[in-house]
Amino acid sequence: MLLEIKNIDVLYDDFQVIWDVSLNVQPGEMVALLGPNGSGKSTILNTISNLINNRKGEIYFNDQLISNQPTFTRTGMGISHVLERRRVFPHLTVLQNLLLGAWHEKAKAERSESLSRIYGLFPKLEARSDQLAHTMSGGEQQMLAIARGLMGLPRLLMVDEPFLGLSPMVVKDLIVIFRNIVDEGISILFVEQNVRLALSMADRGYVLESGRLVIAGHSKDLVDNETVKKVFLGN
């Protein structure tokens, strides 16, 4: 197992938002984390990267307990987190943004090779390497954010709402890119509200409701599942 979360609780001060959640991601797998707004999806990703501490439970990465490891250590171990709404450095160029993704020693040593690989996955970024990030379209900025995450040589890439606000054509392009990333052996855990879109891409899915895991399974088994419909559409 690449990532394994066991029975975590997460609180913001005294307000509990996640109850007893367990999930896992296997090597070379794409997994969708689904649920309505406020269900705790982003909180789970933030807990994996230690932007938020889990109050209870354990998190393992590559069979190593990381629950007490700081964020920079987890990144160096191979966890990259692309936050919601892209968060690129707007007044830096595409190339400068990418180089900032290769900040730890191993990534720095391989950044020339990584850049070549990234430009192969994202040819639009190579053509815009000297362009300031804030002058790019939303779809191009999302590609840049994902590419910057890949520059850190992850074994697990976590992406929060990758398709939010993007045109259908850009979404199609990103789906192809996601599949190419997985074909390279990198696992992806992503948050999405569009159930059919997410399950059409992912190998498996987990569905959260009000901070609790309500159902998990292979994508083909979840697409028309009645429990999933109730979570998103109500009774």
C-alpha positions as protocol buffer text, in pm:
chain_id: "A"
residue {
  index: 1
  type: MET
  ca { x: 0 y: 0 z: 0 }
}
residue {
  index: 2
  type: LEU
  ca { x: 137 y: 344 z: -91 }
}
residue {
  index: 3
  type: LEU
  ca { x: -91 y: 552 z: 134 }
}
residue {
  index: 4
  type: GLU
  ca { x: -294 y: 417 z: 422 }
}
residue {
  index: 5
  type: ILE
  ca { x: -507 y: 626 z: 656 }
}
residue {
  index: 6
  type: LYS
  ca { x: -642 y: 450 z: 963 }
}
residue {
  index: 7
  type: ASN
  ca { x: -936 y: 581 z: 1165 }
}
residue {
  index: 8
  type: ILE
  ca { x: -845 y: 949 z: 1173 }
}
residue {
  index: 9
  type: ASP
  ca { x: -1038 y: 1221 z: 1354 }
}
residue {
  index: 10
  type: VAL
  ca { x: -969 y: 1584 z: 1262 }
}
residue {
  index: 11
  type: LEU
  ca { x: -1069 y: 1893 z: 1457 }
}
residue {
  index: 12
  type: TYR
  ca { x: -1046 y: 2268 z: 1398 }
}
residue {
  index: 13
  type: ASP
  ca { x: -981 y: 2379 z: 1757 }
}
residue {
  index: 14
  type: ASP
  ca { x: -1272 y: 2211 z: 1940 }
}
residue {
  index: 15
  type: PHE
  ca { x: -1491 y: 2163 z: 1633 }
}
residue {
  index: 16
  type: GLN
  ca { x: -1469 y: 1812 z: 1490 }
}
residue {
  index: 17
  type: VAL
  ca { x: -1493 y: 1786 z: 1109 }
}
residue {
  index: 18
  type: ILE
  ca { x: -1370 y: 1430 z: 1035 }
}
residue {
  index: 19
  type: TRP
  ca { x: -1485 y: 1118 z: 1220 }
}
residue {
  index: 20
  type: ASP
  ca { x: -1302 y: 783 z: 1206 }
}
residue {
  index: 21
  type: VAL
  ca { x: -1209 y: 794 z: 835 }
}
residue {
  index: 22
  type: SER
  ca { x: -994 y: 522 z: 680 }
}
residue {
  index: 23
  type: LEU
  ca { x: -881 y: 503 z: 316 }
}
residue {
  index: 24
  type: ASN
  ca { x: -591 y: 386 z: 106 }
}
residue {
  index: 25
  type: VAL
  ca { x: -422 y: 441 z: -229 }
}
residue {
  index: 26
  type: GLN
  ca { x: -221 y: 173 z: -404 }
}
residue {
  index: 27
  type: PRO
  ca { x: 82 y: 230 z: -630 }
}
residue {
  index: 28
  type: GLY
  ca { x: -12 y: 343 z: -982 }
}
residue {
  index: 29
  type: GLU
  ca { x: -376 y: 397 z: -889 }
}
residue {
  index: 30
  type: MET
  ca { x: -615 y: 690 z: -939 }
}
residue {
  index: 31
  type: VAL
  ca { x: -858 y: 740 z: -652 }
}
residue {
  index: 32
  type: ALA
  ca { x: -1142 y: 993 z: -627 }
}
residue {
  index: 33
  type: LEU
  ca { x: -1251 y: 1153 z: -299 }
}
residue {
  index: 34
  type: LEU
  ca { x: -1614 y: 1255 z: -345 }
}
residue {
  index: 35
  type: GLY
  ca { x: -1878 y: 1436 z: -146 }
}
residue {
  index: 36
  type: PRO
  ca { x: -2094 y: 1750 z: -132 }
}
residue {
  index: 37
  type: ASN
  ca { x: -1957 y: 2087 z: -26 }
}
residue {
  index: 38
  type: GLY
  ca { x: -1845 y: 2083 z: 337 }
}
residue {
  index: 39
  type: SER
  ca { x: -1815 y: 1705 z: 355 }
}
residue {
  index: 40
  type: GLY
  ca { x: -1446 y: 1714 z: 453 }
}
residue {
  index: 41
  type: LYS
  ca { x: -1275 y: 1626 z: 126 }
}
residue {
  index: 42
  type: SER
  ca { x: -1019 y: 1908 z: 131 }
}
residue {
  index: 43
  type: THR
  ca { x: -961 y: 1852 z: 501 }
}
residue {
  index: 44
  type: ILE
  ca { x: -854 y: 1494 z: 430 }
}
residue {
  index: 45
  type: LEU
  ca { x: -594 y: 1611 z: 175 }
}
residue {
  index: 46
  type: ASN
  ca { x: -475 y: 1884 z: 411 }
}
residue {
  index: 47
  type: THR
  ca { x: -434 y: 1626 z: 686 }
}
residue {
  index: 48
  type: ILE
  ca { x: -231 y: 1394 z: 461 }
}
residue {
  index: 49
  type: SER
  ca { x: 11 y: 1679 z: 387 }
}
residue {
  index: 50
  type: ASN
  ca { x: 2 y: 1795 z: 752 }
}
residue {
  index: 51
  type: LEU
  ca { x: -147 y: 2137 z: 690 }
}
residue {
  index: 52
  type: ILE
  ca { x: -390 y: 2018 z: 959 }
}
residue {
  index: 53
  type: ASN
  ca { x: -308 y: 1769 z: 1236 }
}
residue {
  index: 54
  type: ASN
  ca { x: -519 y: 1459 z: 1292 }
}
residue {
  index: 55
  type: ARG
  ca { x: -626 y: 1429 z: 1655 }
}
residue {
  index: 56
  type: LYS
  ca { x: -667 y: 1051 z: 1639 }
}
residue {
  index: 57
  type: GLY
  ca { x: -563 y: 770 z: 1406 }
}
residue {
  index: 58
  type: GLU
  ca { x: -255 y: 704 z: 1195 }
}
residue {
  index: 59
  type: ILE
  ca { x: -127 y: 787 z: 846 }
}
residue {
  index: 60
  type: TYR
  ca { x: 123 y: 560 z: 670 }
}
residue {
  index: 61
  type: PHE
  ca { x: 311 y: 632 z: 348 }
}
residue {
  index: 62
  type: ASN
  ca { x: 507 y: 356 z: 181 }
}
residue {
  index: 63
  type: ASP
  ca { x: 461 y: 148 z: 499 }
}
residue {
  index: 64
  type: GLN
  ca { x: 617 y: 421 z: 713 }
}
residue {
  index: 65
  type: LEU
  ca { x: 424 y: 600 z: 988 }
}
residue {
  index: 66
  type: ILE
  ca { x: 417 y: 972 z: 900 }
}
residue {
  index: 67
  type: SER
  ca { x: 154 y: 1099 z: 1144 }
}
residue {
  index: 68
  type: ASN
  ca { x: 413 y: 1304 z: 1333 }
}
residue {
  index: 69
  type: GLN
  ca { x: 622 y: 1408 z: 1032 }
}
residue {
  index: 70
  type: PRO
  ca { x: 622 y: 1778 z: 928 }
}
residue {
  index: 71
  type: THR
  ca { x: 494 y: 1884 z: 586 }
}
residue {
  index: 72
  type: PHE
  ca { x: 837 y: 1931 z: 427 }
}
residue {
  index: 73
  type: THR
  ca { x: 938 y: 1579 z: 527 }
}
residue {
  index: 74
  type: ARG
  ca { x: 625 y: 1431 z: 372 }
}
residue {
  index: 75
  type: THR
  ca { x: 693 y: 1624 z: 51 }
}
residue {
  index: 76
  type: GLY
  ca { x: 1049 y: 1493 z: 41 }
}
residue {
  index: 77
  type: MET
  ca { x: 916 y: 1140 z: 87 }
}
residue {
  index: 78
  type: GLY
  ca { x: 705 y: 1174 z: -227 }
}
residue {
  index: 79
  type: ILE
  ca { x: 372 y: 1345 z: -146 }
}
residue {
  index: 80
  type: SER
  ca { x: 281 y: 1648 z: -360 }
}
residue {
  index: 81
  type: HIS
  ca { x: -32 y: 1851 z: -289 }
}
residue {
  index: 82
  type: VAL
  ca { x: -193 y: 2078 z: -549 }
}
residue {
  index: 83
  type: LEU
  ca { x: -427 y: 2305 z: -357 }
}
residue {
  index: 84
  type: GLU
  ca { x: -770 y: 2419 z: -469 }
}
residue {
  index: 85
  type: ARG
  ca { x: -783 y: 2724 z: -702 }
}
residue {
  index: 86
  type: ARG
  ca { x: -434 y: 2664 z: -839 }
}
residue {
  index: 87
  type: ARG
  ca { x: -225 y: 2898 z: -616 }
}
residue {
  index: 88
  type: VAL
  ca { x: 47 y: 2967 z: -871 }
}
residue {
  index: 89
  type: PHE
  ca { x: 294 y: 3249 z: -807 }
}
residue {
  index: 90
  type: PRO
  ca { x: 127 y: 3508 z: -1032 }
}
residue {
  index: 91
  type: HIS
  ca { x: 420 y: 3743 z: -1095 }
}
residue {
  index: 92
  type: LEU
  ca { x: 674 y: 3469 z: -1164 }
}
residue {
  index: 93
  type: THR
  ca { x: 721 y: 3304 z: -1502 }
}
residue {
  index: 94
  type: VAL
  ca { x: 609 y: 2953 z: -1585 }
}
residue {
  index: 95
  type: LEU
  ca { x: 967 y: 2830 z: -1561 }
}
residue {
  index: 96
  type: GLN
  ca { x: 1023 y: 3000 z: -1224 }
}
residue {
  index: 97
  type: ASN
  ca { x: 704 y: 2843 z: -1088 }
}
residue {
  index: 98
  type: LEU
  ca { x: 819 y: 2501 z: -1205 }
}
residue {
  index: 99
  type: LEU
  ca { x: 1165 y: 2533 z: -1055 }
}
residue {
  index: 100
  type: LEU
  ca { x: 1014 y: 2624 z: -718 }
}
residue {
  index: 101
  type: GLY
  ca { x: 840 y: 2285 z: -723 }
}
residue {
  index: 102
  type: ALA
  ca { x: 1181 y: 2113 z: -722 }
}
residue {
  index: 103
  type: TRP
  ca { x: 1286 y: 2250 z: -385 }
}
residue {
  index: 104
  type: HIS
  ca { x: 1417 y: 1944 z: -196 }
}
residue {
  index: 105
  type: GLU
  ca { x: 1760 y: 1794 z: -261 }
}
residue {
  index: 106
  type: LYS
  ca { x: 1659 y: 1495 z: -470 }
}
residue {
  index: 107
  type: ALA
  ca { x: 1426 y: 1706 z: -686 }
}
residue {
  index: 108
  type: LYS
  ca { x: 1693 y: 1974 z: -732 }
}
residue {
  index: 109
  type: ALA
  ca { x: 1941 y: 1713 z: -852 }
}
residue {
  index: 110
  type: GLU
  ca { x: 1698 y: 1590 z: -1117 }
}
residue {
  index: 111
  type: ARG
  ca { x: 1526 y: 1912 z: -1219 }
}
residue {
  index: 112
  type: SER
  ca { x: 1668 y: 1920 z: -1575 }
}
residue {
  index: 113
  type: GLU
  ca { x: 1533 y: 1571 z: -1641 }
}
residue {
  index: 114
  type: SER
  ca { x: 1208 y: 1663 z: -1466 }
}
residue {
  index: 115
  type: LEU
  ca { x: 1164 y: 1973 z: -1682 }
}
residue {
  index: 116
  type: SER
  ca { x: 1204 y: 1767 z: -1998 }
}
residue {
  index: 117
  type: ARG
  ca { x: 946 y: 1519 z: -1873 }
}
residue {
  index: 118
  type: ILE
  ca { x: 707 y: 1796 z: -1765 }
}
residue {
  index: 119
  type: TYR
  ca { x: 731 y: 1969 z: -2102 }
}
residue {
  index: 120
  type: GLY
  ca { x: 652 y: 1636 z: -2266 }
}
residue {
  index: 121
  type: LEU
  ca { x: 335 y: 1608 z: -2056 }
}
residue {
  index: 122
  type: PHE
  ca { x: 247 y: 1978 z: -2086 }
}
residue {
  index: 123
  type: PRO
  ca { x: 371 y: 2110 z: -2423 }
}
residue {
  index: 124
  type: LYS
  ca { x: 173 y: 2433 z: -2372 }
}
residue {
  index: 125
  type: LEU
  ca { x: 390 y: 2515 z: -2071 }
}
residue {
  index: 126
  type: GLU
  ca { x: 712 y: 2481 z: -2268 }
}
residue {
  index: 127
  type: ALA
  ca { x: 581 y: 2729 z: -2524 }
}
residue {
  index: 128
  type: ARG
  ca { x: 497 y: 2971 z: -2239 }
}
residue {
  index: 129
  type: SER
  ca { x: 801 y: 2914 z: -2018 }
}
residue {
  index: 130
  type: ASP
  ca { x: 888 y: 3287 z: -2010 }
}
residue {
  index: 131
  type: GLN
  ca { x: 528 y: 3403 z: -1963 }
}
residue {
  index: 132
  type: LEU
  ca { x: 410 y: 3544 z: -1629 }
}
residue {
  index: 133
  type: ALA
  ca { x: 168 y: 3305 z: -1462 }
}
residue {
  index: 134
  type: HIS
  ca { x: -106 y: 3561 z: -1400 }
}
residue {
  index: 135
  type: THR
  ca { x: -137 y: 3631 z: -1774 }
}
residue {
  index: 136
  type: MET
  ca { x: -233 y: 3269 z: -1848 }
}
residue {
  index: 137
  type: SER
  ca { x: -584 y: 3125 z: -1873 }
}
residue {
  index: 138
  type: GLY
  ca { x: -738 y: 2936 z: -1582 }
}
residue {
  index: 139
  type: GLY
  ca { x: -679 y: 2604 z: -1754 }
}
residue {
  index: 140
  type: GLU
  ca { x: -315 y: 2685 z: -1822 }
}
residue {
  index: 141
  type: GLN
  ca { x: -266 y: 2793 z: -1460 }
}
residue {
  index: 142
  type: GLN
  ca { x: -416 y: 2463 z: -1344 }
}
residue {
  index: 143
  type: MET
  ca { x: -174 y: 2274 z: -1569 }
}
residue {
  index: 144
  type: LEU
  ca { x: 110 y: 2480 z: -1424 }
}
residue {
  index: 145
  type: ALA
  ca { x: 4 y: 2401 z: -1067 }
}
residue {
  index: 146
  type: ILE
  ca { x: -9 y: 2028 z: -1142 }
}
residue {
  index: 147
  type: ALA
  ca { x: 323 y: 2041 z: -1327 }
}
residue {
  index: 148
  type: ARG
  ca { x: 485 y: 2226 z: -1036 }
}
residue {
  index: 149
  type: GLY
  ca { x: 364 y: 1947 z: -806 }
}
residue {
  index: 150
  type: LEU
  ca { x: 523 y: 1688 z: -1035 }
}
residue {
  index: 151
  type: MET
  ca { x: 857 y: 1869 z: -1021 }
}
residue {
  index: 152
  type: GLY
  ca { x: 886 y: 1747 z: -660 }
}
residue {
  index: 153
  type: LEU
  ca { x: 916 y: 1385 z: -786 }
}
residue {
  index: 154
  type: PRO
  ca { x: 604 y: 1258 z: -610 }
}
residue {
  index: 155
  type: ARG
  ca { x: 493 y: 902 z: -576 }
}
residue {
  index: 156
  type: LEU
  ca { x: 151 y: 1038 z: -475 }
}
residue {
  index: 157
  type: LEU
  ca { x: 0 y: 1348 z: -637 }
}
residue {
  index: 158
  type: MET
  ca { x: -298 y: 1496 z: -452 }
}
residue {
  index: 159
  type: VAL
  ca { x: -511 y: 1745 z: -646 }
}
residue {
  index: 160
  type: ASP
  ca { x: -798 y: 1944 z: -491 }
}
residue {
  index: 161
  type: GLU
  ca { x: -1082 y: 2028 z: -734 }
}
residue {
  index: 162
  type: PRO
  ca { x: -870 y: 2009 z: -1052 }
}
residue {
  index: 163
  type: PHE
  ca { x: -1160 y: 2088 z: -1288 }
}
residue {
  index: 164
  type: LEU
  ca { x: -1324 y: 2373 z: -1097 }
}
residue {
  index: 165
  type: GLY
  ca { x: -1430 y: 2654 z: -1332 }
}
residue {
  index: 166
  type: LEU
  ca { x: -1264 y: 2507 z: -1641 }
}
residue {
  index: 167
  type: SER
  ca { x: -1413 y: 2468 z: -1988 }
}
residue {
  index: 168
  type: PRO
  ca { x: -1510 y: 2119 z: -2113 }
}
residue {
  index: 169
  type: MET
  ca { x: -1219 y: 2122 z: -2361 }
}
residue {
  index: 170
  type: VAL
  ca { x: -966 y: 2197 z: -2088 }
}
residue {
  index: 171
  type: VAL
  ca { x: -1120 y: 1928 z: -1868 }
}
residue {
  index: 172
  type: LYS
  ca { x: -1072 y: 1676 z: -2152 }
}
residue {
  index: 173
  type: ASP
  ca { x: -707 y: 1777 z: -2183 }
}
residue {
  index: 174
  type: LEU
  ca { x: -653 y: 1738 z: -1808 }
}
residue {
  index: 175
  type: ILE
  ca { x: -814 y: 1394 z: -1803 }
}
residue {
  index: 176
  type: VAL
  ca { x: -562 y: 1278 z: -2065 }
}
residue {
  index: 177
  type: ILE
  ca { x: -279 y: 1431 z: -1860 }
}
residue {
  index: 178
  type: PHE
  ca { x: -399 y: 1255 z: -1543 }
}
residue {
  index: 179
  type: ARG
  ca { x: -398 y: 921 z: -1723 }
}
residue {
  index: 180
  type: ASN
  ca { x: -50 y: 985 z: -1858 }
}
residue {
  index: 181
  type: ILE
  ca { x: 73 y: 1067 z: -1507 }
}
residue {
  index: 182
  type: VAL
  ca { x: -68 y: 739 z: -1373 }
}
residue {
  index: 183
  type: ASP
  ca { x: 90 y: 554 z: -1666 }
}
residue {
  index: 184
  type: GLU
  ca { x: 426 y: 682 z: -1535 }
}
residue {
  index: 185
  type: GLY
  ca { x: 358 y: 500 z: -1207 }
}
residue {
  index: 186
  type: ILE
  ca { x: 250 y: 803 z: -1002 }
}
residue {
  index: 187
  type: SER
  ca { x: -63 y: 754 z: -792 }
}
residue {
  index: 188
  type: ILE
  ca { x: -328 y: 1028 z: -790 }
}
residue {
  index: 189
  type: LEU
  ca { x: -575 y: 1111 z: -514 }
}
residue {
  index: 190
  type: PHE
  ca { x: -811 y: 1387 z: -623 }
}
residue {
  index: 191
  type: VAL
  ca { x: -1113 y: 1571 z: -485 }
}
residue {
  index: 192
  type: GLU
  ca { x: -1414 y: 1622 z: -710 }
}
residue {
  index: 193
  type: GLN
  ca { x: -1785 y: 1701 z: -682 }
}
residue {
  index: 194
  type: ASN
  ca { x: -1885 y: 1581 z: -1029 }
}
residue {
  index: 195
  type: VAL
  ca { x: -1947 y: 1216 z: -947 }
}
residue {
  index: 196
  type: ARG
  ca { x: -1979 y: 1076 z: -1298 }
}
residue {
  index: 197
  type: LEU
  ca { x: -1675 y: 1263 z: -1424 }
}
residue {
  index: 198
  type: ALA
  ca { x: -1462 y: 1149 z: -1129 }
}
residue {
  index: 199
  type: LEU
  ca { x: -1572 y: 786 z: -1147 }
}
residue {
  index: 200
  type: SER
  ca { x: -1517 y: 777 z: -1524 }
}
residue {
  index: 201
  type: MET
  ca { x: -1149 y: 849 z: -1452 }
}
residue {
  index: 202
  type: ALA
  ca { x: -1075 y: 682 z: -1120 }
}
residue {
  index: 203
  type: ASP
  ca { x: -1008 y: 319 z: -1036 }
}
residue {
  index: 204
  type: ARG
  ca { x: -1184 y: 357 z: -701 }
}
residue {
  index: 205
  type: GLY
  ca { x: -1381 y: 616 z: -507 }
}
residue {
  index: 206
  type: TYR
  ca { x: -1453 y: 717 z: -149 }
}
residue {
  index: 207
  type: VAL
  ca { x: -1768 y: 915 z: -65 }
}
residue {
  index: 208
  type: LEU
  ca { x: -1780 y: 1145 z: 237 }
}
residue {
  index: 209
  type: GLU
  ca { x: -2084 y: 1301 z: 399 }
}
residue {
  index: 210
  type: SER
  ca { x: -2058 y: 1545 z: 691 }
}
residue {
  index: 211
  type: GLY
  ca { x: -1705 y: 1428 z: 772 }
}
residue {
  index: 212
  type: ARG
  ca { x: -1786 y: 1057 z: 770 }
}
residue {
  index: 213
  type: LEU
  ca { x: -1706 y: 793 z: 513 }
}
residue {
  index: 214
  type: VAL
  ca { x: -2036 y: 652 z: 388 }
}
residue {
  index: 215
  type: ILE
  ca { x: -1929 y: 423 z: 103 }
}
residue {
  index: 216
  type: ALA
  ca { x: -1620 y: 315 z: -89 }
}
residue {
  index: 217
  type: GLY
  ca { x: -1560 y: 85 z: -381 }
}
residue {
  index: 218
  type: HIS
  ca { x: -1458 y: 37 z: -740 }
}
residue {
  index: 219
  type: SER
  ca { x: -1579 y: 312 z: -970 }
}
residue {
  index: 220
  type: LYS
  ca { x: -1802 y: 87 z: -1179 }
}
residue {
  index: 221
  type: ASP
  ca { x: -1986 y: -20 z: -863 }
}
residue {
  index: 222
  type: LEU
  ca { x: -2041 y: 336 z: -741 }
}
residue {
  index: 223
  type: VAL
  ca { x: -2168 y: 509 z: -1056 }
}
residue {
  index: 224
  type: ASP
  ca { x: -2534 y: 413 z: -1008 }
}
residue {
  index: 225
  type: ASN
  ca { x: -2519 y: 323 z: -640 }
}
residue {
  index: 226
  type: GLU
  ca { x: -2830 y: 431 z: -445 }
}
residue {
  index: 227
  type: THR
  ca { x: -2629 y: 543 z: -141 }
}
residue {
  index: 228
  type: VAL
  ca { x: -2416 y: 769 z: -359 }
}
residue {
  index: 229
  type: LYS
  ca { x: -2731 y: 918 z: -517 }
}
residue {
  index: 230
  type: LYS
  ca { x: -2877 y: 990 z: -173 }
}
residue {
  index: 231
  type: VAL
  ca { x: -2558 y: 1163 z: -56 }
}
residue {
  index: 232
  type: PHE
  ca { x: -2561 y: 1401 z: -351 }
}
residue {
  index: 233
  type: LEU
  ca { x: -2934 y: 1434 z: -421 }
}
residue {
  index: 234
  type: GLY
  ca { x: -3093 y: 1372 z: -81 }
}
residue {
  index: 235
  type: ASN
  ca { x: -3390 y: 1149 z: -8 }
}
